[in-house]
Amino acid sequence: MIDTSHPDSEFIFRAGAFTDRIKNYCRKYILESFEERKITFQDMKIEALLLLEFSELHFKENLNSISKSVNDLNVEIDKLEAINISNEDGNCTVCNTKLETFDTLIKEKDFRFITICKKCPNEIYNILNTIDWATGAAFI
């Protein structure tokens, strides 16, 4: 648990917001056409760049690790961005894996159900977890 009175807590929460936005893009691109995904993947890369720039100011002690992870993230996004295969209805538009939808039990409309792919975003999630540990956002 983060001590919200600690002077770095604001930066930790902001770093977590960067990685959360990238995770949200992972739930978006799995439903999009090849052309739509190009924009989403570019947005993910921009978010990663902004995270890196933010980290240069606020997480200097872990900048090498964060920089390597952001590079790995961009490599993985490039791999996914190049995939253009046919998919069956109800499957991920990138890797054609059956999508799963979960009830979050949150009553707000936009957050009630989430649909995920259990395959193609896994490496992105692993990289983001590494970044969350390096920034302290894993403790949120």
N, C-alpha and C positions, 0 to 999 in steps of 0.2 A: 504494500500500500504506500502511496506517495503522500508525503507530508505536504499539504497544499500551502503551508506557510514558508516552505523552503524556497529560496530565491530562484532555483532552477526549475521549479515545478511547472511554471508557465511554459517553458521551452520543451519540457518533456511532453506535456499535453499537446502542444502544437506539433511536435514530431509525430506523435501518435495519430494526429488528424491527417497528416500527409500519408502515412501508411494505410490508414482506414479508407481514404479516398481511392487509393490504388486498389485496395481489396474490393471496393464497391464497383470499380470499373471491371473487375473480373466477373462480377455477376451480370454485368451489362453485355460485354463482348460475346458471351456464350449464346446470346439470343439474336445477335445482329448478323446482317449479310456481310459478305466480304468487303464491300465498299464502305459500309457503315463502320465496320471494325477498324478500318484504316484510321479513321478519325479518333476512335476510342483509344487505339494503341498510341497514337501521337499524343493524346491527352495524358496517357499514363507516363510517357517519356518526359513530358513537360513537368508533370507532378514530381517525378523522380529528380529532375534537374533542380527544381525549386527546393526539394528536400535536401539535396546536396549543398546548395548555396546556403540554406538555413543552417545546416550542420557545420559548415565552415566557420560560421559565427559563434555557434552555441555548443558545439560538441567537438572542439578541437582535439581533445585527448583521444577520441575514438574516430577521428576523421579518416584515417587509413582504412579501417574496417568498413566504415560507412561507404566510402568511395568505392572500394572493391565490390561491396554488395550492390551499390547502384549500378556499377558497370555490369555485374552479373545479371541484374534485373533487366537492363537494356538488351543484353544478349538474348535473354529468354523471351522478352517481348518481340524482338526481331524474328525469332524462330516462329512464334505463334502467328505473327503478322504475315508471314510468307505462306501459311497453310491456306489452301483454297480447294477444299474437297466437297463433294456432295454429301448431304446429310439427310437422315430420315426425320420426319416430323417428330417433335418431342425430344430430339437429341441435340447435343451441343453443336452449334454451327461451325465450330473450329475442328473438333476431334471426333465428332459423331458418337460420343458416349451418351448414354441415356441420362437425361437431366433429372434431378430430384428436387422436389418442392417440399418445403417444410413450413409448418405453421409455427410462427414465433410466439404466439399467444399475446402479442402486443396488439392492442385494439386499434391503433392508428392504421388507417388504410394502407399507407405507403410502406409500412413495416410489418404488416400481418404475415405475409407469406414471402419467403425468399426461395429462389431457384438457384441451384448450384450445379456445377460440373465437378465430379470427383476426380477428374483426371488432369486436364490441361492446365488449370491454374495452380496445381500443387507446388511446382517449383517456384512460382512467384510468391506463394504464401510462405514457403520455407525461407526465401530470401528476405521477405518483409519481416519475418520473425527475427532473423539475425539483426536487421536494422533496429527493430524494437528493443532488443537486448542492448545494442550499442548506445541507444539514446535514452534508455530507461523507460521507454513507453510500455515495455512488457509488464511493468508493475502497475499499470493503470487498471 
